[in-house]
Amino acid sequence: MRSAIRVCCLAGLLSWVFVPMAVTASADTAWELVVTGREQAPLARISLPDSGQWCLIWNHSVQGFPVIDCFTISNDQLTLQSTQTPDFAAGLGHISGRGTLESDSQHGYRIVDMNVPIPDNTLRLRVGSESVNHRIRTGSRTVSLSHLAANQSVEIRLTPAGDKGMKLQ
């Protein structure tokens, strides 16, 4: 009897190891991100916390420092809320009238209250190499897009949790 229980437990643990890359959340989560690659093939489902807040983080391709863009949901609309960087290197900076520029506690910059709506609740992204390491952080969980789709175009789409139209295969 004990060996049968051990086999069942081992089978259950192994099934977690071979599940497609997906982050699960509690039953009360209202939203999730579905990351799709070529031909809309699903790569990951990432459940969002009740706050709907999540961040896209990557290492700047030239300078190597982390850049953090944070998003939230307001009235069923995905919006860019803030961006944080230690330096305004190539391609980074503040646009007048788009948020408020602040200093962060690490001698860098943070732009807050941006409230930039993301068209169609879909963020299109060319994922960088492993050294760039594009990743999505929701609370304490992080999913590396560069591990899943380095040097490929992906879409990060906000969908209601459990939307059957975007089921992982």
Secondary structure, DSSP 8 states (H G I E B T S, - for coil): -HHHHHHHHHHHHHHHHTS-S-B---TT--EEEEEE-GGG-EEEEEE--TT--EEEEEE-TTT--EEEEEEEEETTEEEEEEEEESS--TT----TTSSEEEE-TTS-EEEE---EE-GGGEEEEE---TTT--EEEETTEEEEHHHHHTTSEEEEEEEETT-GGG---
